Amino acid sequence: MRSKTGCPNFQVGPTIYRGLWIIDGYFFLEAAQFIGRPQEAWRGIDALLRRVRPNGAIEERSLDTKDTGLALATIVRQCELMHDSERLRELWPTLRRAVDYVRSLHEDACQLPEDDPATACCTWPLSPTADWAASAPSIPPSCG
């Protein structure tokens, strides 16, 4: 199946969807790796990278705030499966901007009035991984 741009699409059955659901992409690309189709999986990563926004978000739909985190997980997982530290190094600046975007969502939520349900996340600490990734100047040698 080909998309409007002419790129191959993985389909979950006879239904043709009108958009990319980034959560589905995580599983499609992992399945592509496991059935021996690594080139298709890399093209899926390229499809994600075409959705990088100037603010660091990686998203298909601007109101779907979980897309960026899912895209981060997908990209890192694909690099792991392919043992491709070089690609991870190449994408590192993009990944760091995406982490910064997720951090900004958290900070924005914390500025809302206290009775807003979105402020509940402000009592949760950001993960140590988010702190590390935001401050890391480059990929640590142990990842190479």
Residue, then its C-alpha position, 0 to 999 in steps of 0.5 A: m500500500r502506498s501513501k499520498t506521498g508515494c511511500p509504502n504504508f503498513q496496513v493493519g488489514p483491509t481498512i485504509y486509514r487517513g492518517l498516521w497514528i504514531i502509537d501504531g507506528y511503534f508496533f508496525l516498525e518493530a514488527a517490520q524488524f522482526i519479519g526481516r524488513p529493516q529498510e521498511a522500518w527505517r522508512g517509517i523512521d523517516a516518516l516520523l522525522r518528516r513530522v518534526r516541528p520547529n518547536g521540537a514536537i514530533e507529531e501528526r496532530s498538533l493536539d495529540t501531546k503524547d505523539t512526541g514521547l511515542a516518537l522518541a521511544t520508536i526512534v530509540r527502539q529502532c536504533e537499538l534493534m538495528h544496533d545503529s549507534e551512528r544513526l542515533r548520533e545523527l538524530w541526537p539533536t532532534l531527540r534532544r529538542a523533542v525532550d525539551y518540547v516534552r519538558s515545556l509541556h510539563e512546565d506549561a501545565c504547571q502554570l495552569p490554575e491549581d484547580d485545573p486537572a492538568t496540574a496534577c502532573c506537576t506533583w510528579p517528578l520528571s524522570p531522571t532520564a528526561d533530566w539526563a537527556a536534556s542536559a547531555p551534550s552528546i550521546p555518552p560513549s557507553c551508547g556507542 
